[in-house]
Amino acid sequence: MTNNKQQTAVELFWNQLPEILPFTVDTETAVKLQKAYQQSKEMEKEQIAKAFDDGDYNYHYSRKTGNDFEDGKEYFNEVYR
């Protein structure tokens, strides 16, 4: 089974971070980075869902159900999660 989920910009950055940082971080820094990553992911999720809710999404439907998405959160979860 293949995963057809799209990668968000925050996820792309996070996944490339080990290649960008030329050093290993200490535990305290790693915890701070992880917290910032989680906060950024949540903010991005809210922004994508809001943009969907604010836009004309009459032609966006769930590939799973064939029905229109109920809201932006449902859209985000199917497309990005």
C-alpha positions as CSV (number, residue, x, y, z in Angstrom):
1,M,0.0,0.0,0.0
2,T,1.4,3.4,-1.0
3,N,1.0,6.6,1.0
4,N,-0.5,9.3,-1.1
5,K,-0.3,12.0,1.6
6,Q,1.3,15.2,0.6
7,Q,4.2,16.6,2.7
8,T,3.7,20.0,4.2
9,A,6.4,22.7,4.1
10,V,7.0,22.4,7.8
11,E,7.5,18.6,7.5
12,L,9.9,19.1,4.5
13,F,12.0,21.5,6.5
14,W,12.0,19.2,9.6
15,N,13.1,16.2,7.5
16,Q,15.9,18.2,5.9
17,L,17.1,19.7,9.2
18,P,19.6,16.9,10.0
19,E,21.3,17.6,6.6
20,I,21.4,21.3,7.3
21,L,22.8,21.3,10.8
22,P,26.5,20.6,10.7
23,F,26.6,19.5,14.3
24,T,24.7,17.4,16.9
25,V,22.5,19.3,19.3
26,D,22.3,18.7,23.0
27,T,19.2,17.3,24.7
28,E,17.8,20.7,25.8
29,T,18.1,22.1,22.3
30,A,16.6,19.0,20.8
31,V,13.6,19.3,23.1
32,K,13.2,23.0,22.1
33,L,13.4,22.1,18.4
34,Q,10.8,19.3,18.8
35,K,8.5,21.7,20.6
36,A,8.9,24.4,17.9
37,Y,8.3,21.7,15.2
38,Q,5.0,20.6,16.8
39,Q,3.8,24.2,17.2
40,S,4.7,24.9,13.6
41,K,2.9,21.8,12.4
42,E,-0.3,22.8,14.3
43,M,-0.1,26.4,13.1
44,E,0.3,25.2,9.5
45,K,-2.6,22.8,9.8
46,E,-4.8,25.6,11.1
47,Q,-3.8,27.8,8.2
48,I,-4.4,25.2,5.6
49,A,-7.8,24.4,7.1
50,K,-8.7,28.1,7.3
51,A,-7.7,28.7,3.7
52,F,-9.8,25.8,2.6
53,D,-12.8,27.0,4.7
54,D,-12.4,30.6,3.3
55,G,-12.1,29.4,-0.3
56,D,-14.4,28.0,-2.9
57,Y,-14.1,24.3,-2.2
58,N,-17.3,23.1,-4.0
59,Y,-15.2,21.0,-6.3
60,H,-13.1,19.4,-3.6
61,Y,-14.3,16.0,-2.6
62,S,-13.0,13.1,-0.5
63,R,-11.4,10.4,-2.5
64,K,-12.3,8.0,0.3
65,T,-16.1,8.8,0.4
66,G,-16.8,10.5,-2.8
67,N,-18.6,13.3,-0.9
68,D,-17.7,16.9,-0.5
69,F,-15.4,17.6,2.5
70,E,-17.3,18.9,5.5
71,D,-14.7,21.4,6.4
72,G,-11.0,22.4,6.1
73,K,-9.9,20.1,8.9
74,E,-11.4,17.1,7.2
75,Y,-9.6,18.2,4.0
76,F,-6.3,18.6,5.8
77,N,-6.5,15.2,7.5
78,E,-7.2,13.4,4.2
79,V,-4.7,15.2,2.1
80,Y,-1.8,15.6,4.7
81,R,-2.3,13.0,7.4
